Amino acid sequence: MKQEEEVTMRQFWLRYFAATEKTSWLACLSAPQRLKMLAELMQWEATD
């Protein structure tokens, strides 16, 4: 079985901000606003 890549929090944030910095309305949000939005979204648990 292939070992999954471990993503550090720093890598996660860098990828998140890189992916959202030029994305439609997300581009209008400041970094603190995007961070707040992400923190709120991460509180939701995925269910099957």
C-alpha positions in Angstrom: 0.0 0.0 0.0 1.3 3.4 -0.9 2.1 5.6 2.0 0.1 8.8 2.0 1.9 12.1 1.8 1.9 13.9 5.1 1.0 17.6 4.7 2.2 19.9 7.4 0.0 22.8 8.5 2.4 25.2 6.8 2.1 23.3 3.5 -1.7 23.3 3.8 -1.9 27.0 4.4 0.5 27.8 1.5 -1.6 25.6 -0.9 -4.8 27.1 0.3 -3.8 30.7 -0.1 -2.1 29.9 -3.5 -5.3 28.2 -4.7 -7.6 31.0 -3.6 -5.6 34.2 -4.2 -6.9 34.7 -7.7 -10.3 32.8 -7.5 -13.3 35.0 -8.3 -14.8 36.6 -5.2 -12.2 35.0 -2.9 -9.6 37.3 -4.5 -11.4 40.3 -3.0 -11.0 38.9 0.6 -7.9 39.8 2.6 -5.7 37.0 4.0 -7.3 37.4 7.5 -10.8 37.1 6.0 -9.8 34.0 4.0 -8.2 32.5 7.2 -11.4 33.2 9.2 -13.5 31.6 6.4 -11.3 28.5 6.3 -11.3 28.1 10.1 -15.1 28.2 10.0 -15.3 25.6 7.2 -12.9 23.3 9.0 -15.3 23.0 11.9 -17.7 21.0 9.8 -17.1 17.3 9.9 -17.6 15.2 6.8 -20.2 12.5 7.2 -20.9 9.4 5.1 
